[in-house]
Amino acid sequence: MACTGCALLCEDVEVQDGEVRHACRIGTAHILNRQQIDPMVDQKVVDIDDAIRHAAAMLADAERPMFLGFGNSITETQSSGVRLAEKICAGIDPCSVHTGLINEIVHSRVRTCTLPEVRDHADVIMFWGADPMNTHPRLLSGYAYYPRGKNRQHGWEEDRTAIAIDVRRSHTASICKSFHKIIPGRDTEFIDGLILALRNKVPKTVYDSKKVLKLAGTLKKAEFGVIFAGSEMLGSVPCDAIIRLMDELNEFSDFRILSLYHQYNLRSIAAATNTDTAVSCERPGGCDPTRLREADCLLCVGFDLANSLPQARDIDASIIVIDPNETLTSGYADVVIPCASGGVDLAGTAMRMDGAEIDLPCIMKNGQTDALTRMSDLNIMDRLLEAV
């Protein structure tokens, strides 16, 4: 069964007698998390039907509603959420720095690949602003570094070169062949210097020119290179700089890029909110406090606004939370509606980080957990759609 602990959606996870097998520590904690919240209105426990009615009334009365999140919801819930947004003219924002790059990938403005292709063909792998050892523990063992692939039978010992580029020496950097430390806020300068080095020009930059030239030499020799772009990179590098780098790399070798995010179905909602039929917020991603302050009603679906944007407590808008578990935002939201967790208590479909469609059976079957049966966020969304 597939684990929705992160965007890898590992499909070999098993749960038997309350024991999780084959999942990483993040996936295990996600599957066993039972911090279920009660339905609440004004922080008072109510019946879930009352909570849904209050939420529907708030959305119907809102003049400037905005939907946040959906990256941790099954695709079917996202589709229903888009229809609801269209009906009440709400904006939808996944609130992630990854949405900009995902849209460039979806529209083929940068070259990408699948995870099995990384495993079978990649000989040079760059972790840029990413630390998968702590965020996606099975990426290295399953696809990106250790496994023997079709054309990489000798794995990391001989066939793969791993490179880390980050503002700090991460755990992932400790296993990489080389590490390049980025000065915070000066990622684009490093990219510009690397582009010059790829053209055999000495970059005039604050970074060590010899190291940049050596890195360029390694990248130019790559047969199949892959960049895993993490939040640290995408939070400070504009998409046009990434596109320029990818175009330059592909002048010399074959390079692909994948966005390394945590929400298990972010790619699906990012693509859905970039179509002509959906109402979407401006890109690049990440929560824009100015836009949020313009809204009079915020619907947070599987998204902890207060944790992602601490100043959210100062936003003068009513807040509705739909989430499987207790969050910082649910602690002060006007309406809280608990829901089932996708792939754990609820079956559906999702899109892996490389675009592959994955079926999500229900992991927790009857008798495997003493948790109360939870209503699906798809059912909740459909009821809101009908009520408004």
C-alpha positions in Angstrom: 0.0 0.0 0.0 1.1 3.6 -0.6 2.3 5.8 2.3 1.1 9.4 2.2 3.8 10.6 4.6 5.6 12.5 1.8 5.5 13.0 -1.9 7.4 9.8 -2.6 4.2 7.8 -2.0 6.2 4.6 -1.3 4.0 1.7 -2.4 5.5 -1.2 -0.3 4.1 -0.2 3.1 2.2 -2.7 5.2 0.2 -2.4 8.4 -0.5 -5.5 10.5 -1.7 -5.7 14.0 -0.9 -2.0 14.5 2.7 -2.4 13.3 3.9 -0.4 10.3 6.4 -2.2 8.1 8.8 -0.8 5.4 7.8 2.8 6.1 10.4 5.4 7.2 10.2 7.2 10.5 8.2 10.0 8.9 5.7 7.6 7.2 5.3 5.5 10.4 4.6 8.6 12.5 2.1 9.8 9.9 0.2 6.5 9.7 0.0 6.1 13.4 -0.8 9.7 14.3 -4.1 9.7 16.1 -4.4 13.2 17.5 -7.9 13.6 16.2 -9.7 16.8 16.8 -13.3 17.4 17.6 -15.6 19.4 15.4 -15.8 22.9 16.8 -17.5 26.3 16.3 -16.0 29.2 18.1 -13.8 26.7 20.0 -16.8 24.9 21.4 -17.3 21.2 20.6 -20.4 20.6 18.4 -21.8 18.0 16.1 -20.0 17.6 12.8 -23.1 18.5 10.9 -23.4 21.7 12.8 -19.7 22.5 12.0 -20.3 21.9 8.3 -23.4 24.1 8.3 -21.6 26.9 10.0 -18.7 26.6 7.5 -21.1 26.7 4.6 -22.8 29.8 5.9 -19.5 31.6 6.4 -18.4 30.7 2.8 -21.7 31.7 1.3 -21.6 35.1 3.1 -17.9 35.8 2.3 -17.1 38.5 -0.3 -13.4 37.6 -0.7 -12.9 33.9 0.3 -9.6 32.1 -0.2 -8.8 28.4 0.0 -5.4 27.4 1.3 -3.6 24.0 1.1 -5.0 20.9 -0.5 -1.5 19.5 -0.9 -2.3 16.8 1.7 -5.7 15.8 0.2 -6.6 13.1 -2.3 -7.1 14.2 -5.9 -10.8 13.7 -5.7 -11.1 16.2 -2.8 -9.0 18.7 -4.8 -11.4 18.4 -7.7 -14.4 19.1 -5.5 -12.5 22.0 -3.9 -11.9 23.6 -7.3 -15.6 23.3 -8.1 -16.5 24.9 -4.8 -14.0 27.7 -5.4 -15.5 28.4 -8.8 -19.0 28.5 -7.4 -18.2 31.2 -4.8 -15.4 32.9 -6.7 -12.7 32.0 -4.2 -9.0 31.9 -4.8 -7.0 28.7 -4.3 -3.4 28.8 -3.2 -1.5 25.7 -2.2 0.8 28.0 -0.2 4.1 26.3 -1.2 7.3 27.7 -2.7 7.3 24.7 -5.0 4.3 25.6 -7.0 6.2 27.8 -9.4 8.7 25.1 -10.4 5.9 22.5 -10.6 4.1 24.6 -13.1 7.2 25.1 -15.2 7.6 21.3 -15.1 3.9 20.6 -16.0 4.1 23.0 -19.0 7.4 21.4 -20.2 9.4 24.6 -19.8 12.1 22.7 -18.0 13.1 19.0 -18.5 12.1 16.5 -15.8 12.0 12.8 -15.4 10.4 10.0 -13.3 11.9 8.6 -10.1 12.6 5.2 -11.8 14.5 7.0 -14.5 16.7 8.6 -11.7 17.3 5.1 -10.4 18.1 3.6 -13.7 20.1 6.4 -15.5 21.3 9.2 -13.2 25.0 9.5 -12.8 25.2 13.0 -11.3 22.7 14.1 -8.7 22.5 17.5 -7.1 20.6 18.1 -3.9 20.0 21.9 -4.0 18.5 23.4 -0.8 17.3 19.9 0.0 18.1 17.4 2.8 16.2 14.2 1.9 17.9 12.2 4.6 15.6 14.1 7.0 12.7 15.0 4.8 12.4 12.1 2.3 14.4 9.3 4.0 13.7 6.6 1.4 14.6 8.8 -1.6 18.3 8.0 -1.4 17.8 4.2 -0.9 15.0 3.8 -3.4 16.0 6.1 -6.3 18.6 8.7 -5.9 21.9 7.3 -4.6 22.3 3.8 -3.3 20.2 1.5 -5.5 21.5 -0.4 -8.5 19.7 0.8 -11.6 19.3 -0.5 -15.1 22.3 1.5 -16.4 23.9 2.1 -12.9 24.7 -1.4 -11.7 27.5 -0.2 -9.4 25.4 2.3 -7.5 26.9 5.0 -5.4 30.4 3.4 -5.2 31.2 3.9 -8.9 28.3 5.0 -10.9 26.9 8.0 -9.1 28.2 11.4 -8.0 26.2 13.2 -5.4 26.5 17.0 -4.9 25.0 19.1 -2.1 24.4 22.8 -2.5 22.9 24.4 0.6 23.2 27.2 3.1 24.4 24.7 5.7 26.1 21.3 5.7 23.2 19.0 6.1 23.1 15.3 6.9 22.7 14.7 3.2 25.7 16.8 2.4 27.8 14.5 4.6 27.4 11.6 2.1 27.9 13.7 -1.0 31.2 13.9 -3.0 31.2 17.7 -2.8 29.4 20.4 -0.9 29.0 24.0 -1.9 27.9 26.4 0.8 25.5 29.1 -0.3 25.4 32.6 1.2 21.8 33.2 2.3 20.0 35.3 -0.3 22.8 34.9 -2.9 21.7 31.8 -4.6 21.1 33.6 -7.9 24.7 34.9 -7.8 25.9 31.3 -7.5 23.8 30.3 -10.5 25.1 33.1 -12.6 28.7 32.2 -11.6 28.0 28.5 -12.5 26.6 29.5 -15.9 29.8 31.4 -16.7 31.9 28.5 -15.5 29.9 26.2 -17.8 30.9 28.5 -20.7 34.6 28.1 -19.6 34.7 31.6 -18.2 36.1 32.4 -14.8 33.2 33.7 -12.7 33.7 36.9 -10.8 31.8 36.2 -7.6 32.1 36.0 -3.9 32.2 32.2 -4.2 35.4 30.2 -4.8 35.9 30.4 -8.5 38.0 27.2 -8.6 35.3 25.2 -6.9 32.7 26.6 -9.2 34.8 25.7 -12.2 35.4 22.2 -10.9 31.6 21.8 -10.3 30.9 23.0 -13.9 33.4 20.4 -15.2 31.6 17.6 -13.3 28.2 18.7 -14.6 29.4 18.9 -18.2 30.6 15.3 -18.0 27.2 14.0 -16.8 25.4 11.5 -19.0 22.2 11.9 -17.1 22.0 14.6 -14.4 19.2 15.3 -12.0 18.6 18.3 -9.7 16.4 17.8 -6.6 15.2 21.3 -5.8 14.3 21.8 -2.2 12.4 24.5 -0.3 15.6 26.3 0.6 16.4 26.8 -3.1 12.9 27.6 -4.3 12.3 30.0 -1.5 15.1 32.3 -2.7 15.7 31.5 -6.4 13.2 32.9 -9.0 12.1 30.4 -11.6 13.6 32.3 -14.5 17.1 31.7 -12.9 16.4 28.0 -12.6 15.3 27.9 -16.3 18.4 29.7 -17.4 20.6 27.2 -15.5 18.7 24.2 -16.9 18.9 25.5 -20.4 22.7 26.0 -20.0 23.2 22.6 -18.5 21.4 21.0 -21.4 23.7 22.7 -23.9 26.4 20.3 -22.6 24.7 17.3 -21.1 21.3 15.8 -20.3 19.9 17.4 -17.1 16.5 17.0 -15.5 14.9 18.7 -12.4 12.5 17.5 -9.8 10.8 19.6 -7.1 11.4 17.9 -3.7 8.4 18.9 -1.5 6.7 17.2 1.4 3.0 17.3 0.8 2.0 14.1 -0.8 -0.3 15.5 -3.5 1.0 19.0 -4.0 1.8 18.4 -7.7 -1.9 17.6 -8.4 -3.4 20.8 -6.8 -0.6 23.0 -8.3 -1.5 21.8 -11.8 -5.2 22.0 -11.1 -5.0 25.7 -10.0 -3.0 26.7 -13.0 -5.7 25.8 -15.5 -8.1 28.2 -17.3 -11.1 26.7 -15.4 -9.7 27.3 -11.9 -9.4 30.5 -9.9 -5.8 30.7 -8.7 -3.6 33.1 -6.9 -0.4 34.6 -8.2 2.8 32.6 -8.4 5.4 31.9 -7.2 4.1 30.1 -4.2 4.3 30.6 -0.5 1.7 32.4 1.5 1.5 36.1 0.7 0.4 38.0 3.9 -0.9 40.9 1.8 -3.2 38.7 -0.2 -4.3 36.8 2.9 -5.2 40.1 4.6 -7.5 41.0 1.7 -9.5 37.8 2.3 -12.5 37.8 4.6 -12.7 34.0 5.0 -9.9 31.5 4.8 -10.6 27.8 4.3 -7.5 25.8 5.3 -7.6 22.2 4.0 -4.9 20.0 5.4 -2.8 23.1 5.9 -1.5 24.6 9.1 -1.5 28.3 8.3 -0.3 29.5 11.8 2.7 27.1 11.6 3.6 28.2 8.0 3.0 31.9 8.6 3.3 32.9 12.3 1.9 36.4 11.6 -1.4 34.7 10.5 -2.8 35.3 14.0 -3.0 39.0 13.0 -5.1 38.3 9.9 -8.6 39.7 10.3 -10.5 37.0 8.5 -12.7 34.1 9.7 -10.9 30.8 9.5 -12.3 27.3 8.7 -10.0 24.3 9.2 -10.5 20.9 7.7 -7.8 18.6 8.9 -7.3 15.0 10.2 -5.3 16.2 13.2 -4.9 19.0 15.7 -2.8 21.9 14.4 -1.8 25.4 15.6 -4.4 26.9 13.4 -7.2 24.6 14.7 -6.4 26.0 18.1 -8.0 29.4 17.3 -10.1 28.8 14.1 -13.7 29.8 13.9 -14.8 26.4 12.6 -12.9 23.1 12.9 -14.0 20.1 10.9 -12.1 16.8 11.5 -11.6 14.5 8.5 -10.1 11.2 7.5 -6.5 11.1 6.5 -5.9 10.3 2.8 -4.4 6.9 2.2 -4.6 6.1 5.9 -8.3 6.1 6.7 -9.5 7.1 3.2 -8.9 5.5 -0.2 -8.4 7.7 -3.3 -5.7 8.7 -5.8 -2.7 11.0 -5.7 0.1 12.2 -7.9 3.6 11.4 -6.9 6.3 14.1 -7.1 7.4 12.9 -10.6 3.8 13.0 -12.0 2.9 9.3 -11.7 -0.7 8.6 -10.7 -0.8 6.4 -7.6 -3.8 4.5 -6.1 -4.2 5.0 -2.4 -5.9 2.1 -0.7 -7.1 2.5 2.9 -4.2 1.4 5.1 -6.1 1.3 8.4 -8.7 -1.3 8.0 -11.4 -2.2 10.5 -9.8 -3.8 13.6 -6.4 -2.2 13.0 -7.1 1.0 15.0 -9.4 2.0 17.8 -9.8 5.5 16.3 -13.3 6.7 15.6 -14.5 6.5 12.0 -13.8 9.9 10.4 -15.7 11.6 7.6 -13.7 12.1 4.4 -12.6 15.6 3.4 -14.2 14.7 0.0 -17.5 14.1 1.6 -17.1 17.4 3.6 -16.2 19.3 0.4 -19.2 17.9 -1.4 -21.5 18.8 1.4 -20.2 22.4 1.4 -20.5 22.6 -2.4 -24.2 21.5 -2.1 -24.9 23.8 0.8 -23.6 27.1 -0.7 
